[in-house]
């Protein structure tokens, strides 16, 4: 996707407002002011609040596609990459994803395309896990653990002990490696 500096500034401003104020703070006027563009300039790139949110979700989806490629092609493997990325790296990332999920839940200003992109992101991790692990039950256990860690983090719920998470990750990786080895031995 071809982007422009103005478009990126608008999406950056939208992201900042979502993090600081949540979806209720997002208006065309507030985003235009934060981006340093006129309302007309904003409307040129994004004719509505829904279009802005879709643009942000698209940008996040493009980043996720890079993560998918890196997980599938990298030495770390899909299971390790998925579990590692299941805990957002910063407070800003946590707030951003929480805001997007809140917007999805409110059903306001979220386009069908945005919903489909978010659904695709979760489905793609699931597909990659199933492909690598080869055991559908274990792949779903790993997916549910990762999704649980992710949702617990972005919801601000109490976190499990980091050492417990490390041990859980190691155990799931060991089980995944064993299942994958069985899959390759049996040629399935």
Legacy VTK file of the C-alpha trace (Angstrom):
# vtk DataFile Version 3.0
C-alpha trace
ASCII
DATASET POLYDATA
POINTS 188 float
0.000 0.000 0.000
1.279 3.435 -0.933
1.163 5.847 1.966
1.772 9.532 2.245
3.371 11.449 5.094
0.060 13.237 5.716
-1.872 9.975 5.821
0.672 8.519 8.251
0.483 11.649 10.446
-3.299 11.310 10.556
-3.095 7.644 11.527
-0.430 8.428 14.145
-2.699 11.144 15.601
-5.655 8.758 15.587
-3.569 6.150 17.370
-2.447 8.674 20.006
-6.029 9.790 20.665
-7.218 6.192 20.944
-4.463 5.494 23.463
-5.029 8.647 25.516
-8.808 9.049 25.338
-10.291 5.917 23.807
-12.745 5.756 20.930
-14.995 8.417 22.449
-12.220 11.008 22.017
-11.937 10.364 18.293
-13.613 12.980 16.130
-12.639 14.254 12.719
-11.823 17.606 14.297
-9.679 16.188 17.116
-7.673 13.987 14.761
-7.176 16.804 12.234
-5.938 19.134 14.984
-3.599 16.508 16.459
-2.219 15.692 12.994
-1.735 19.360 12.135
-3.946 19.197 9.050
-7.141 20.953 8.098
-10.397 19.065 8.357
-10.543 19.181 4.554
-7.070 17.638 4.389
-8.163 14.872 6.703
-11.348 14.277 4.698
-9.280 13.978 1.514
-7.541 10.925 3.014
-10.334 9.620 5.246
-13.918 10.701 4.463
-15.217 9.423 7.826
-14.231 8.260 11.289
-14.910 4.718 10.124
-12.480 5.171 7.235
-9.791 6.413 9.643
-10.259 3.406 11.916
-10.142 1.105 8.891
-6.896 2.778 7.812
-5.402 2.146 11.243
-6.542 -1.476 11.279
-5.066 -1.932 7.772
-1.756 -0.553 8.994
-1.777 -2.929 11.961
-2.706 -5.820 9.645
0.262 -5.014 7.388
2.573 -5.154 10.404
0.992 -8.436 11.471
1.594 -9.898 7.997
5.288 -9.107 8.490
5.143 -10.964 11.841
3.450 -13.948 10.174
6.189 -14.127 7.517
8.932 -13.811 10.108
7.340 -16.514 12.283
6.887 -18.928 9.382
10.343 -18.353 7.883
12.443 -17.613 10.959
14.493 -19.927 13.132
12.361 -19.111 16.187
9.347 -20.944 14.768
5.663 -20.123 14.840
4.897 -21.368 18.356
7.666 -19.367 20.019
6.901 -16.258 17.937
3.181 -16.483 18.674
3.643 -16.901 22.427
6.295 -14.160 22.546
4.058 -11.691 20.717
1.032 -12.624 22.816
2.092 -10.085 25.416
2.127 -6.526 24.011
5.563 -4.953 24.356
4.524 -1.525 25.643
1.767 0.278 27.499
1.013 2.189 24.290
0.553 -1.022 22.307
-1.675 -2.400 25.074
-3.847 0.734 25.080
-4.077 0.781 21.287
-5.267 -2.814 21.024
-7.679 -2.333 23.924
-9.136 0.721 22.152
-9.547 -1.206 18.906
-11.251 -4.089 20.686
-13.508 -1.615 22.519
-14.410 -0.035 19.177
-15.144 -3.480 17.742
-17.373 -4.271 20.707
-19.263 -0.989 20.443
-20.021 -1.671 16.783
-19.690 2.073 16.166
-17.547 3.372 13.354
-16.005 -0.026 12.583
-16.379 -1.093 8.990
-16.993 -4.661 7.871
-13.488 -4.529 6.339
-11.964 -3.742 9.755
-13.852 -6.593 11.379
-12.701 -8.939 8.627
-9.076 -7.818 8.968
-9.100 -8.409 12.736
-10.743 -11.821 12.252
-8.116 -12.679 9.630
-5.272 -11.837 12.031
-6.557 -14.275 14.635
-7.311 -16.928 12.004
-3.881 -16.607 10.410
-2.099 -17.267 13.696
-4.362 -20.277 14.162
-3.560 -21.578 10.663
0.181 -21.111 11.168
0.054 -22.900 14.518
-1.903 -25.821 13.069
0.508 -26.099 10.154
3.583 -26.142 12.372
2.321 -28.279 15.247
0.394 -30.903 13.322
-1.665 -31.839 16.393
-4.948 -29.888 16.215
-5.673 -30.140 19.954
-2.207 -28.957 20.944
-2.318 -26.185 18.323
-5.614 -24.942 19.797
-4.211 -25.147 23.345
-1.279 -22.971 22.272
-3.608 -20.534 20.492
-5.898 -20.264 23.507
-2.967 -19.718 25.893
-1.583 -16.969 23.641
-4.992 -15.349 23.199
-5.535 -15.530 26.964
-2.193 -13.871 27.682
-2.960 -11.199 25.099
-6.457 -10.417 26.338
-5.394 -10.510 29.995
-2.653 -7.995 29.254
-4.724 -5.547 27.228
-7.623 -5.741 29.695
-5.255 -4.797 32.529
-6.060 -7.947 34.502
-3.577 -9.436 36.986
-0.714 -11.084 35.143
0.624 -14.526 35.930
4.083 -14.764 37.421
6.659 -14.215 34.624
8.519 -17.385 35.610
5.281 -19.355 35.302
4.682 -17.881 31.837
8.256 -18.796 30.849
7.754 -22.388 32.072
4.377 -22.596 30.326
5.934 -21.365 27.088
8.807 -23.835 27.364
6.439 -26.729 28.000
4.199 -25.828 25.065
7.230 -25.436 22.797
8.573 -28.846 23.905
5.195 -30.471 23.246
4.941 -28.705 19.901
8.437 -29.808 18.867
7.581 -33.415 19.804
4.270 -33.297 17.890
5.981 -31.766 14.873
8.699 -34.459 14.952
6.000 -37.191 15.109
4.219 -35.550 12.173
7.405 -35.562 10.083
8.329 -39.155 11.079
4.924 -40.384 9.951
4.937 -38.227 6.819
1.628 -36.499 7.566
LINES 1 189
188 0 1 2 3 4 5 6 7 8 9 10 11 12 13 14 15 16 17 18 19 20 21 22 23 24 25 26 27 28 29 30 31 32 33 34 35 36 37 38 39 40 41 42 43 44 45 46 47 48 49 50 51 52 53 54 55 56 57 58 59 60 61 62 63 64 65 66 67 68 69 70 71 72 73 74 75 76 77 78 79 80 81 82 83 84 85 86 87 88 89 90 91 92 93 94 95 96 97 98 99 100 101 102 103 104 105 106 107 108 109 110 111 112 113 114 115 116 117 118 119 120 121 122 123 124 125 126 127 128 129 130 131 132 133 134 135 136 137 138 139 140 141 142 143 144 145 146 147 148 149 150 151 152 153 154 155 156 157 158 159 160 161 162 163 164 165 166 167 168 169 170 171 172 173 174 175 176 177 178 179 180 181 182 183 184 185 186 187
